[in-house]
Amino acid sequence: MVHSEATSGRLAPGVWWARMTICKTDLVKRFLETAVDRDWQKLEGFCHEEFAVRESAALPYAGVYRGVDGFRKLAKVIFIDSFNHFKVEPQYYAEGDTQVLLMAAISGVGRRSGIPFSSKVAEVYLFEGELIKEIQPFYWDTKLISDVLATRD
């Protein structure tokens, strides 16, 4: 969604483009669609040169994943190595001047443990200009995720 003040009467005709702003929520949605499609080259167009995902120290895949290559490695850890049938279902978006908050339901089955789970996650997408600079996921229950990813003895 593109918002402009063209129809507000505050700008002279022909100058509407000078005040266009991109809806950051729509950028996050397109970023996620592109990630699901695994179009890593296209994904770079959404990301700031210092792009990073910061996963909680309480998770088995804790750490800072830098750049699109780091994001791709994290996606492999979550969607291929750690879980079967991992699903992220966006529930709610809220947008501020420099961030978008995504609330989502998550579910899946631990690949090694066979334990099914469902929970919630909030992801904060931090922007610099119109590029995503950082993603900070906040899991409702990191212990549950750790338990699901534990191996059976």
Buried (B, 14 or more C-beta within 10 A) or exposed (E): EEEEBBEEEEBEEEEBEEEEEEBBBBBBBBBBEBBEEEEBEBBBEBBBEEBBBBBBEEBEBEBEBBBBEBBBBBBEBBBEEBBEEBEBEEEEBEBEEEBBBBBBBBBBBBBBBEBEBEBEBBBBBBBEEEBBBBBBBEBEBBEBBBEBBEEEE
